[in-house]
Amino acid sequence: MPAPGKGEVLIQVRAAGVTHTELRWYPTSHNKEGGPRGHAIPGHEFSGAVAQIGEEVDTFAVGDEVFGMNDWFTDGATAEYCVTLRASIARMPAALSLVEAAAVPIGALTAWQGLLDRAKLQAGERVLVHGAAGAVGVFAVQLAHLHGAEVIATASARHKEFVAQLGANRVIDYKNEAFEQMVRDVDVVFDAVGGETLAHSWGMLKSSGRLVTIAADSEGTDDQRTKDAFFIVEPNQQQLIEVGELLSTGRLRVFVDAQVPLDNAAAAYAGKIERKRGYGKVVIVVPANQE
């Protein structure tokens, strides 16, 4: 049983979102000082109830239902309990279930921070979203649309109608259509795919255009543009609160593709869970009758 320190809260986890690529990320195998890290618990977005509060925590009480994320270098929420900073969680949006809430933090905050904090997206601008039906892309399309942008998105053919319903003005089938031959002069590229997709996207930008990516190998490239464009999401309570308000009013939607019990978490991280729709999150559900 982990114990909360100063400014921390102990969460009794009820659900945790799965980001399967996390198993390959640097913080999963290294500590903050760069040394080896073993037996890391994955799953850094969650919903649950406050089980215990540490010193100097006066904004939450035991029993409060919350959602949020914790630091990548701490143990995650694929467990009965996890510890996080008070500033990394917010109260549950009233309109969401615990399972739905666990599918929100990483995707929504990544889209928010990429589009609004880093790219400074403005109303009327043209934004190209790669991986629009992915866990982050679904939020990027919606947020760009909500902020008055013209949204161009890439997705597979089977998801074109879905992405259009999210608010995309134009959806390009990346498997059968070459977006680099169809799009020019965009203000912002939000890349959640990487590789050749990222490489071809630089030429889509206006001279004043901005590109952000969550899928680049910033450590393994000498391209300074890519290093500058890459970012990793950070917990942010105020943004969670604002996202929660959008979710509660229906202006923002979250999608869960599969629910998995905690004892089948390994299969979820191995990508061996049957997906119903092919978009939305896989969420691990933790039994409520914990001792």
Buried (B, 14 or more C-beta within 10 A) or exposed (E): EBEBEEEBBBBBBBBBBBBEEBEEBEBBEBEEEEEEBEEBBBBBBBBBBBBBBBEEBEEBEEEBBBBBBBBBBBBBBBBBBBBBBBBBBBBBBEEBBBBBBBBBBBBBBBBBBBBBBBBEBEEEBBBBBBBBBBBBBBBBBBBBBEBEBBBBBBBBEEBBEBBBEBBBBBBBBBEEEEBBEEBEEBBBBBBBBBEEBBBBBBEBBEEEBBBBBBBBEBEEEEBEEBEBBBBEBBBBBEBBEBBBEBBBEEEBBBBBBBBBEBEEBEEBBEEEBEEEEEBBBBBBBBEEEEE
